[in-house]
Amino acid sequence: MKIIVSLLVLLIGLGFCVDEARKEYVSNEPSRWLPGFPIASTGPLKGVLVSAWWMKIHRLRHQFKFDEIGVMTKRIALLQPNIPEVWEYLSWNMSFNLLADNRGNRQAQERWLKEGLLCLEKGLNYIPDNSLLLYSQAYTVHMKRTSTPSFEEELRSILQEDPIKYAFRKVAESQVHLKGTYVQLLFYIKISLDAGELKMAQEGVEQLRIRFPDRMPVLEDFE
């Protein structure tokens, strides 16, 4: 029994040391323990805990409990800050699900939109220049600027710049025109046209022709 306990302590300690090194490499910040889960939040038990939370999130989605989803995703972001999909999911839940859940309360909607964009910015603090998070910033701003009702004025206040220029800058930084999917490349072309960056739009069309020769876009793809 003592041997088993000793091995468990050793595994947890080893996992903690590896986790410390990984976190410092990714973010230059010390890893943090999750309150209420001091042992499971590090080492070999972390994966089990995170997997259980993702399964719970899947159940909560079918129950439309977006507030609880936000809590669970924040916990995962604490434990795995170097995984961009975690920040993307957390931001989407705020900027789209929780925003829509507050129809009729414009102030609350603006708060969730701001929180979602700040979430992506925080993710980029851990994973600088991440293509997915940069693309998500551009996509969120574009979708909320062109939604019904539009949040263009709120975006101007949050971003402190023209939302169209912001979206173009972020999608250009993401470099999806060089390594993104077909849909991401179409989005890049659309944002470039919206921003009046005809040369960049032409570059995107050329990349589309080279990388996806069998999938020529039609007018509806840009709507």
N, C-alpha and C positions, 0 to 999 in steps of 0.2 A: 504493500500500500504506500509506504514511504517513497519507494522508487517511482511509482506512478505520479504521486504529488510532486516529486522533484522534477520529473520530466515535464509536467504541465507548467510548473513555474519557469523552467528553462525555456520552453517554447514561447511562453508569453513574453519573457524577457527578450528573447531573440527577435520575436516579431516586433517588439517595441523599438529595438535598436535599428532594425531594418526600416521600420516606418519613419523613425526620426530622420534617418539619412535621406530617404526618398522625399519627404516633405521639404527638407532644407534644400535639396537639389531642385525641386520644382518651384518653390515659392520663397525660399530664403526666410521662412518663418518656422518657428518650432511647432511641432504637432500639438494638438490640443485634445484633452480628454473630454469626452462627452458626459456632462453631468448626469448621474443616475446610471451610467453604464461604464464604470471605471475600468473594469477588466475586459469586457467584451468590446470596448471601443478601440482596442489596439491588438496587435499580434494576430495569431491564427484564427481567433474567434471573430474578428471583424467581418470577414466575408460572410459568415453565417448570419450575423446580425443584419448586415446590409441586404442580403438576399431576402430575409424575412420582411424587412421594411418595404422592399420593392413589391413583394407579393401582396402586402397590405395595401399599398398604393393602387395596385391593379384592382383590388376589391372596392376601394373607396371611389375609384373612377366610375364604376357602375352604379354607385350610390350618389354620385354628384356631390360628394363631400369635399369640395375644393379647399376649404380652410384646413381640414385635417391633412389633405395631400401636401399642402404647403409646409406644414409642421414636419411631416415625415421626410420630405425632400430636403429641407434645411438640415435635418440631422445627417442625412447621407452626405450632403455637401461638406459638413464639418469633418466627416471621416474620410471622404474621398475628394478633396478639393482639386485634384489634378485630372479629373475625368470631365471633359467638356459637356458630355451629354447630361450630366447631373445639373449643371448650371443652366443649360438650354431648357431642360424640362421644368426646372423651378421657375425660370423666367416666363415660359409659355403659360404655366398655370396662373401666374399673376396677371400678365398683360392680356390674356385672352379669356381664360376660364373665370377667374375671380372678377375681372372687369365686367364680363357679360353677366355674371351673377349679381351685379349691383346696378342693374338697369333702373333708371329713374333717379339715381343718386350720382350726379355728374362729379361731385367732389370726391366721392369714394372711387369712382372709375379713374379719375386722374391720379389718385394716390397709387392705385394698383399698376397703372401704366408706368408711372415713375419708378415704383419698386421693381418692376420687371426689368426695366432698362438698367437700373442700378445693379441688379443681380448679374447681368451679363458683364458689366464693367468690373464687378468684384471677381467674377470668374477669370477675366483677363488679367487681373492682378496675380492670380496663381499660375495662369497658363498664357503668358504674353504671346501676342500675334497668332492666337489660335484661329484657324480659318472658320471653323463652325460657329464660334461665338461672334466673330466679326460679321459673318454673314447673317446671323440671327439678329444682330443689332439693326442692320440695314432692312431686313425683312419685316421686323416688328414695326419700325418707323414707317415703312412704306404702307403696310397693311392698315395701320391705324390712321395714317394720313388720308388714305383713300376709302376708308370704311364709311358706313352710314349709321349714325352720324360721324362726321369727320372729327378727329382729334388734332387737327393741324395747329390750332392756336395753343393748345396745351403742350404739344410737342415743341413748339417754338420757345415756350417758357421753360420747359424741362431741359432742352438741349442748349438753349442760348445761341441757336443758329438756325439757319433755314433747314427744315427737315429734308428737303430734296437734296441739298448739298451734303448734309450729314449722311444720308443713305448712300449716296454715290461714293463718298469718301470711305465709308466702311466696307462697301461691297468691293471697292477697288483694293483696299488693304487685305481683304480675304483671299484675293487672287483666285477666285473661283473661275475666272475666265481662262485660267491656265490649267487648273486641276479639278474643277468642279464637275458636277453631274450635268446632264442635258438641261434639266429644269433650272438649275442654278445659273447656267450660262444664259439661258433665256432671260432670267431675272436680271442678270448683269446688263444685258443689252437694253432692256426696258428702262432700268434706272439710269443708264447712260443717256438714253434719249430724253428722259424726263429732265435731266440736269443740263441738257443742251451740249453734252460731251459727244459730239458726232464722231470724232476720231476714235474715241474709246469704244463707241457702239460699233463702228466699222471693224475694229480689231476683234470684238466679240463675235461678230458675224463671220469673220474669217476663221476664227477658232472653231466655230460651230461647223463650218464647212469642212474643215480639216479633220476634226475629231469625231464628228457624227455625220458622215457623208450620206448615210441612208435615211436620215431623219431631218428633212428640210422643214422648217417651221412654216406655219400658216398664220394668217392675220389673227385668228382667235388666240394663238399662243401668247400674244402680247397684250391681251385685254385683261 
